[in-house]
Amino acid sequence: MQEQQLVLAIDIGGTKLAVGVVDGEGRVLESRRAPNPNPPTDDGEQLLRALLALIEELTTDRAELSGVGIGCGGPMRWPVGEVSPLNIPSWRDFPLRARLAEELKLPARIHNDAVCVAIAEHWRGAGVGADNVLGMVVSTGVGGGLILGGRLIDGASGNAGHIGHAIVHEHEPVCRCGAIGCLEAIASGPNLAAWAFRQGWRTGFPVDQRTGRDLVEDARRGDPTAVAALNRAGRALGIGIASATTLCDLDVVAIGGGISQAGPLLFDPLEASLRERVGLDFARSVRVVPAGLGQESGLVGAAALIIHPERYWSGD
Amino acid sequence: MQEQQLVLAIDIGGTKLAVGVVDGEGRVLESRRAPNPNPPTDDGEQLLRALLALIEELTTDRAELSGVGIGCGGPMRWPVGEVSPLNIPSWRDFPLRARLAEELKLPARIHNDAVCVAIAEHWRGAGVGADNVLGMVVSTGVGGGLILGGRLIDGASGNAGHIGHAIVHEHEPVCRCGAIGCLEAIASGPNLAAWAFRQGWRTGFPVDQRTGRDLVEDARRGDPTAVAALNRAGRALGIGIASATTLCDLDVVAIGGGISQAGPLLFDPLEASLRERVGLDFARSVRVVPAGLGQESGLVGAAALIIHPERYWSGD
């Protein structure tokens, strides 16, 4: 039965919208992507209409769909699904879940976009077969989701998984959240690029040509400052993952997102740092691996909210 | 029905054995305590016999008991219950769960002693009414247990909850587990006392008169070095709790154990440090409170393994 189920999946990030149809085994049968906002807008309703127009482009018969799963950048009030994505200023307490349920006439469920990536890694990616998985996205921010005992952990307010705000340094830097020493304040793409810039990397370039992506490219070409920045990020990630591993007794940590594309330039210092920070036998057996799914993972995880609620949905 | 259920509970720490009879509402109806080892022994069988003799002193009719719940110092292989407690060298891979089930002719379940304290705080203590609780013991070590979504989190090997090995400092100190910067390496009683001693506290005293307990007493009397040591421990606890709170989206952190008896001398710097380390709104609403139960909490939590398996037991 479940294999025949079809679900509409939506993935809303700061820079792109994606929609797709996902089957009961987590295969994306068709999808559409667009930049976000498209068209550029400070009108929340207009952004919703752009999203609905993208859904209209899908060829699957609406009557075949059993529900809509939504991943969206945080923060949000959960499970009610009133979203205020950091990178989408036109949505503040926007009732995305309710509006999509109403417009599409489908049962709708929603979670943080990084949580959806973690779900996808557990269901169909690098975490398959493991019951205790931290899925991470290292990109514009550092986000994540936590699956323990084979189930998604939501926490008190649906915000569990915020590994980007684990504390990895004692005295600095100050994070955009206001706290001192958060992992994200070191390892996110913009923070990596800003640190490298202060060390002399691409000093003659405009800011849009010194992104995290540019940094990863330069590091691959051997730029020593870019390599040092990834080394610093990897070491910080190792500390944050050590704390998460000992606290939660993880099997697998799966890391995706643009910065993870740096491969060994990130994963080697990460592993070295992690090994210095975990002493207990049980924790030393954790495996840190690149995410197994690519850019479709947000859609796959969003669909899982509908397809496997017994594992991934504790909301109302 | 459940209210009438009676369970034998056992709490085995490095310095004491406790046994008791606990009813379905978590009340300890009778109990016995003895130092451990008693008599001092390097014979694991003799220690088991001492434990069984203590159980014989209980007056409750054995036929009324529905099972035995055991809390024991770690590490252990779980759920099989082969224990190798750090402070009980005569038990190495000792099949405690199986032996007690056999000797007592009762179904037996086992967990880490700090996990049992966390369970007790969730069931009957400071965490009542909350679904997402970190229970901590700050004592000879720094241990804990994690209840998320209303259920005990076991992790991959039954070792979830090891908050004492969250990383709180970047470069030092080295922990007995081998890792760098663990919370326990700063905030446990022996590490606190050792730090204070190096700063000139009780330099003329023998080592058994400069314990964590002595340090707490001196701090209460205003000894500035003892106060500084608790301040340092509180600040480290705040960092570790910040990481756990953002990762797990906790409602409540309940802290027991001898060092927690320092009260505001520990909790005030803890709270100040925590507030510097959590910026996200959801995390700022966490409450850090003293444990609500006293020395019986280990027995209450051990009993809960039998009484409320749907929340606290995922083993076989």
Interface residues (C-beta under 8 A of the other chain):
Chain A: P75 A130 D131 N132 L146 L148 G149 R151 I153 D154 G155 A156 S157 G158 N159 A160 G161 H162 I163 H165 A166 I167 V168 H169 E170 C175 R176 C177 G178 A179 I180 G181 C182 I239 G240 A242 S243 A244 T246 L247 C248 D249 L250 D251 E276 R277 V278 G279 L280 D281 F282 A283 S285 S314
Chain B: P75 A130 D131 N132 L146 L148 G149 R151 I153 D154 G155 A156 S157 G158 N159 A160 G161 H162 I163 H165 A166 I167 V168 H169 E170 C175 R176 C177 G178 A179 I180 G181 C182 I239 G240 A242 S243 A244 T246 L247 C248 D249 L250 D251 E276 R277 V278 G279 L280 D281 F282 A283 S285 S314
